[in-house]
């Protein structure tokens, strides 16, 4: 095959071989572990900081006071077994039998 298709195929093969030849064997495992722990730790701290800022936001608090969220919170954290909670738990059960 001659032409642009064959040259494109050769270029793709060369690019693939270059990308797959990254030598991580020369990097000590302890350095890889250190870098990955640092990345994960810093990412988790940033996540916690962001969640903390959102949780203190007035908009977030106002949205959670919405009647829908109040009903959900009551259903999830209620300890009394009223008829309403029992009916909701029965509706949430998966169907049994031959369901395809």
Number of C-alpha atoms within 10 A of each C-alpha: 6 6 7 9 10 11 12 11 11 12 12 12 12 12 11 11 11 10 10 9 8 9 8 9 7 7 9 9 11 9 10 12 11 11 12 12 12 12 12 12 12 12 12 12 12 12 12 12 12 11 12 11 11 13 12 10 11 10 10 12 12 9 12 13 11 10 10 11 12 13 11 11 12 12 17 10 8 11 9 9 10 10 9 9 16 13 11 12 11 9 10 9 8 7 8 6 6 5 5 3
